[in-house]
């Protein structure tokens, strides 16, 4: 590249980072909370199955604010076990299995309870329900059961 072309390209190179920041600010995706799932199209980050059973979906937002989507609470638990960031640095969301599929309500997984014995997409058997629901176990107990089951 000759000097004239290099000098004429400098303004564009200088504007690049600023333009990127402006465009990133225009994203329709929020930086906190659960992201939007394209049901029957998005795939599970861990097992690559299509996310279609709304009552079992989960999401983890990592410290870089990237959303990782899962078809089963168990997939999210195992995926999180292999990450280097702490629980405090991430957000963990699960669908309230008692809501209508079209109106999926997201719960903070660490505050939710989990009803066992369910037929979940990957066979981990837990569906999220609001905290304090009768016959449901807290997050720590459901997580421990998933890890004990393995896979």
Order of alpha helices (4+ residues) and beta strands (2+ residues): alpha-beta-beta-alpha-beta-beta-beta-beta-beta-alpha
